[in-house]
């Protein structure tokens, strides 16, 4: 077992301050990752390209003589993987004395188990409002909606079967909090929130029969 991974990533954020009440923030980022990983049972070769864009609007205003902080925005993310996997036949030569850095060079691969392209799209919108109802009470409420699309293109088609396919997952995640100021430096705070996390493409692809697809 051994692993060789390389990753590069970068991003840029631009803040546009229209005035002291309105701010727009835009973030763009990208990631490239290559992985060659020998584990018990298989050898994995993965090339990943991913990136995303986030835009948020942060605005302060008054409503019914109450100060309101409003944040809203959207996320768009894309991940594309090229995956190849083979049986791990181990090392034929005597292991004694083999340097750890030489393991991957000497691991022998067997039959190909997977050869497929995987892609994931995520599109989401979110909004949050915070307001001081009184000098002592403050409330915050928010919603986030996520929509994920998973797709796999089976290039191997083991046994003459095309395991290509897709999966979609979506969820609405709410949050609500209340803050009560007892003293100038002491407050009580309660929060209810939920979050949404999908399986990874690796988890979706771990099939008992070692076939491709999800």
C-alpha positions as CSV (number, residue, x, y, z in Angstrom):
1,X,0.0,0.0,0.0
2,X,1.2,3.5,-0.9
3,X,-0.1,6.8,-2.2
4,X,1.3,9.6,-4.4
5,X,-0.9,12.7,-4.6
6,X,-0.4,16.1,-6.1
7,X,-2.8,19.1,-5.7
8,X,-2.8,22.7,-6.8
9,X,-5.6,25.2,-6.0
10,X,-6.2,28.9,-6.3
11,X,-8.9,31.4,-6.0
12,X,-9.8,35.1,-6.1
13,X,-12.4,37.2,-4.2
14,X,-13.7,40.5,-5.3
15,X,-15.5,42.8,-2.8
16,X,-17.7,45.6,-4.2
17,X,-18.7,48.1,-1.5
18,X,-21.5,50.1,-3.0
19,X,-22.0,52.0,0.2
20,X,-21.9,51.3,3.9
21,X,-25.2,49.5,3.7
22,X,-24.6,47.3,0.6
23,X,-21.7,44.9,-0.2
24,X,-21.4,42.3,-3.1
25,X,-18.8,39.6,-2.8
26,X,-17.7,37.3,-5.6
27,X,-15.4,34.3,-5.2
28,X,-14.0,32.1,-8.0
29,X,-11.8,29.1,-7.3
30,X,-10.3,26.0,-8.9
31,X,-8.6,22.8,-7.8
32,X,-6.6,20.2,-9.7
33,X,-5.7,16.9,-8.0
34,X,-3.9,13.7,-9.2
35,X,-3.8,10.6,-7.1
36,X,-2.1,7.2,-7.6
37,X,-3.1,5.0,-4.7
38,X,-2.3,1.3,-4.1
39,X,-4.5,-0.1,-1.4
40,X,-5.3,-3.8,-0.5
41,X,-7.3,-5.2,-3.4
42,X,-6.9,-2.5,-6.0
43,X,-4.8,0.3,-7.5
44,X,-6.5,3.6,-8.1
45,X,-5.5,6.3,-10.6
46,X,-7.6,9.4,-10.3
47,X,-7.4,12.8,-12.1
48,X,-9.7,15.5,-10.7
49,X,-10.6,19.0,-11.8
50,X,-13.0,21.1,-9.8
51,X,-14.1,24.6,-9.3
52,X,-16.8,26.9,-8.1
53,X,-18.3,30.4,-8.0
54,X,-20.0,32.0,-5.0
55,X,-21.8,35.4,-5.2
56,X,-23.3,37.0,-2.1
57,X,-25.2,40.2,-1.4
58,X,-25.0,41.7,2.1
59,X,-27.4,44.5,2.8
60,X,-28.4,46.5,5.8
61,X,-31.7,48.4,6.0
62,X,-34.6,49.4,8.3
63,X,-38.0,47.7,8.2
64,X,-40.8,48.8,10.7
65,X,-38.1,50.8,12.5
66,X,-36.1,47.7,13.0
67,X,-32.5,47.2,11.8
68,X,-32.2,44.3,9.4
69,X,-29.1,42.5,8.2
70,X,-29.9,40.5,5.0
71,X,-27.5,38.1,3.4
72,X,-28.4,36.2,0.2
73,X,-26.4,34.4,-2.4
74,X,-25.7,31.4,-4.6
75,X,-23.1,28.7,-5.1
76,X,-22.3,26.9,-8.3
77,X,-19.7,24.0,-8.1
78,X,-18.5,21.4,-10.6
79,X,-16.2,18.4,-10.1
80,X,-15.0,16.1,-12.9
81,X,-13.0,12.9,-12.3
82,X,-11.2,10.5,-14.6
83,X,-11.0,7.2,-12.7
84,X,-9.1,4.0,-13.5
85,X,-8.8,1.1,-11.1
86,X,-7.0,-2.3,-11.4
87,X,-6.5,-5.3,-9.2
88,X,-3.6,-5.0,-6.8
89,X,-1.3,-8.0,-7.4
90,X,1.3,-6.8,-4.9
91,X,5.0,-6.9,-5.4
92,X,6.6,-10.0,-7.0
93,X,10.2,-9.3,-5.8
94,X,11.4,-9.8,-2.3
95,X,10.0,-6.9,-0.2
96,X,12.9,-6.8,2.3
97,X,15.0,-3.7,1.7
98,X,12.5,-2.0,-0.7
99,X,12.4,1.8,0.1
100,X,9.0,3.1,0.9
101,X,9.3,5.6,-2.0
102,X,9.8,2.7,-4.5
103,X,6.6,0.8,-3.6
104,X,4.4,2.3,-6.2
105,X,7.1,1.7,-8.9
106,X,7.0,-2.1,-8.1
107,X,3.4,-2.7,-7.5
108,X,2.0,-5.0,-10.2
109,X,-1.5,-4.3,-11.5
110,X,-3.9,-7.0,-12.7
111,X,-7.2,-6.9,-14.5
112,X,-8.8,-3.5,-14.9
113,X,-11.8,-3.1,-12.5
114,X,-13.1,0.4,-13.4
115,X,-12.5,3.0,-16.2
116,X,-15.0,5.8,-16.0
117,X,-15.6,9.5,-16.0
118,X,-17.5,11.0,-13.1
119,X,-19.0,14.5,-12.7
120,X,-20.9,16.3,-9.9
121,X,-22.8,19.5,-10.3
122,X,-24.0,21.5,-7.3
123,X,-26.3,24.5,-7.5
124,X,-27.6,26.2,-4.4
125,X,-29.2,29.4,-3.2
126,X,-29.4,30.7,0.4
127,X,-30.7,33.6,2.3
128,X,-30.4,34.8,6.0
129,X,-32.1,37.6,7.9
130,X,-31.0,39.0,11.3
131,X,-32.8,41.6,13.3
132,X,-32.9,43.1,16.8
133,X,-36.5,43.0,17.8
134,X,-35.8,44.8,21.0
135,X,-32.7,46.0,22.8
136,X,-32.5,42.6,24.4
137,X,-33.9,40.2,21.8
138,X,-32.3,39.3,18.4
139,X,-33.5,36.7,16.0
140,X,-31.9,35.1,12.9
141,X,-33.6,33.0,10.3
142,X,-32.2,31.4,7.1
143,X,-32.9,28.8,4.4
144,X,-30.5,27.0,2.0
145,X,-31.6,24.9,-1.0
146,X,-29.1,22.5,-2.5
147,X,-29.4,20.5,-5.8
148,X,-26.8,17.9,-6.7
149,X,-26.4,16.0,-9.9
150,X,-24.1,12.9,-10.1
151,X,-23.2,11.4,-13.5
152,X,-21.0,8.5,-14.4
153,X,-19.9,7.5,-17.9
154,X,-18.7,3.8,-17.9
155,X,-15.8,3.4,-20.4
156,X,-15.0,-0.2,-19.4
157,X,-18.4,-1.8,-19.6
158,X,-17.3,-5.0,-17.9
159,X,-19.1,-8.1,-19.1
160,X,-20.7,-6.1,-21.9
161,X,-22.8,-4.2,-19.4
162,X,-22.9,-0.4,-19.5
163,X,-23.0,0.9,-15.9
164,X,-23.4,4.5,-16.9
165,X,-26.0,6.4,-15.0
166,X,-26.9,9.4,-12.8
167,X,-28.3,10.3,-9.4
168,X,-29.8,13.5,-8.2
169,X,-30.1,14.7,-4.6
170,X,-31.7,17.8,-3.2
171,X,-32.6,19.3,0.1
172,X,-33.9,22.4,1.9
173,X,-32.0,23.3,5.1
174,X,-33.5,25.7,7.5
175,X,-31.9,27.5,10.5
176,X,-33.4,29.7,13.3
177,X,-31.8,31.3,16.3
178,X,-32.8,33.6,19.2
179,X,-30.5,35.6,21.4
180,X,-31.5,37.2,24.7
181,X,-29.2,39.7,26.3
182,X,-29.4,39.3,30.1
183,X,-26.6,41.7,31.0
184,X,-24.3,43.9,28.8
185,X,-21.7,41.1,28.7
186,X,-24.0,38.1,29.2
187,X,-26.5,36.6,26.7
188,X,-28.5,33.4,26.3
189,X,-28.5,31.9,22.8
190,X,-30.4,29.0,21.2
191,X,-30.1,27.7,17.7
192,X,-31.8,25.1,15.5
193,X,-30.2,24.3,12.1
194,X,-29.8,21.5,9.6
195,X,-27.2,20.8,6.9
196,X,-27.0,18.6,3.8
197,X,-24.0,16.5,2.9
198,X,-24.1,14.0,0.0
199,X,-22.0,10.8,-0.3
200,X,-18.8,11.3,-2.3
201,X,-18.4,9.7,-5.8
202,X,-16.0,7.2,-4.2
203,X,-18.7,6.2,-1.6
204,X,-21.3,5.9,-4.4
205,X,-18.9,3.8,-6.5
206,X,-18.0,1.2,-3.8
207,X,-20.2,-1.6,-5.1
208,X,-19.9,-5.1,-3.5
209,X,-19.5,-6.7,-7.0
210,X,-16.6,-4.3,-7.9
211,X,-18.6,-3.2,-11.0
212,X,-18.5,0.3,-12.4
213,X,-21.1,3.0,-12.1
214,X,-22.7,4.1,-8.9
